[in-house]
Structure formats: structure tokens, C-alpha cells
Amino acid sequence: MQKNTPIYCFRATWKSESKFDTNMIPEWICVETNWQGYKISTVPWIADVAVAIGILNIENTPYGWISYLKKFGFQDIKQVSCEDIFEEKLYS
């Protein structure tokens, strides 16, 4: 039986050395913004398929995702509880 891949959630700062283009973000990452900066979550049901067909080569751990996210220009990336990321949606 295959183990379900967890959703990983992160926060990152607004400041970036390079211009950030949200159009460059792949479908297996969800990025939103609020007054605290970027809210980032993984979309495992898409990421698992991307890994299986070979278009995503990543260590499926928080540290692996942080390294991957840095390639897009995110800075000060910290893993947070997904409850923190999705709490606004729970009440709307």
C-alpha cells in the first residue's frame, strides 16, 4: 500500500533579489500572498504525478522542498503548520 504524501506548507519573505514571476510557478506549488509575505503549499496529488513521469526531481521532505523553492527566488523560507496557511479559508 502506497503511503500518502503530505502537504508541506511554508512562508517566505516579500523581498527578493530577482523579480518574481508567479507565471513561472508549476502546478504542484500553490502560492498566495498576505501582509506577512508569501504563503506556499505543495499540491502532493500533482507533485506525485510529476515525480512519477520524471518532470520533478525532488527529495520529498521539507528540506528538499525548501531547496526547490529557493530556485524560484523565494527567501527566508520557513516551514509552518498548514493549519496556519489554511486558517483563513476555514472561516470563509
C-alpha atoms as one frame of an Amber mdcrd trajectory, in Angstrom:
protein
   0.000   0.000   0.000   1.390   3.387  -1.006   1.839   5.984   1.712   0.074
   9.315   1.122   2.406  12.227   0.502   1.815  15.043   2.979   1.109  18.648
   2.076   4.040  20.828   3.111   3.450  24.478   3.941   5.902  27.359   4.069
   6.169  31.104   4.481   8.692  33.242   2.638   9.505  36.942   2.706   8.347
  39.524   0.206  11.865  40.701  -0.553  13.593  39.026  -3.431  16.819  39.740
  -5.248  15.249  38.763  -8.532  11.890  39.722  -9.997   9.339  37.130  -9.007
   7.037  35.902 -11.755   4.065  33.902 -10.494   3.561  32.523 -14.022   6.753
  30.501 -13.547   5.326  28.558 -10.594   4.449  24.956 -11.541   1.061  23.410
 -10.794   2.409  21.369  -7.869   3.007  24.532  -5.809   0.295  26.907  -4.591
   1.462  30.468  -3.842  -0.640  33.173  -2.225   0.274  36.435  -0.531  -0.815
  38.333   2.512   0.637  41.024   4.751   3.206  38.524   6.098   4.610  37.612
   2.683   4.231  34.511   0.568   2.111  31.570   1.708   3.288  28.445  -0.082
   1.858  24.947  -0.031   2.658  21.856  -2.015  -0.002  20.044  -4.023   1.012
  16.402  -3.498  -1.542  14.816  -5.841   0.065  16.768  -8.703   3.655  16.555
  -7.391   3.430  12.760  -7.089   2.451  12.504 -10.759   5.220  14.937 -11.785
   7.768  12.817  -9.915   6.407   9.599 -11.445   6.706  10.902 -15.019  10.120
  12.431 -14.341   9.462  16.167 -14.646  10.019  16.842 -10.932  13.168  15.556
  -9.284  12.935  16.392  -5.600  13.621  14.901  -2.200  10.108  14.788  -0.766
  10.995  16.308   2.602  10.576  19.838   3.956  14.277  20.496   3.337  14.020
  19.176  -0.213  11.079  21.479  -0.909  12.872  24.474   0.639  15.838  23.898
  -1.685  13.460  23.611  -4.621  11.585  26.808  -3.695  14.821  28.795  -3.477
  15.259  28.238  -7.219  12.213  30.473  -7.794  13.715  33.374  -5.825  11.925
  32.882  -2.513  13.922  33.967   0.531  13.754  33.267   4.253  11.657  30.162
   3.661  10.344  28.574   6.830   8.141  25.537   7.215   4.912  26.317   9.061
   1.852  24.390  10.098  -0.592  24.009   7.230  -3.301  24.988   9.675  -1.684
  28.459   9.747  -1.769  28.669   5.950  -5.338  27.475   5.525  -6.966  29.002
   8.625  -8.359  31.979   6.653 -10.109  29.564   4.272 -11.624  27.592   7.134
 -13.702  30.561   8.224 -14.852  31.908   4.863
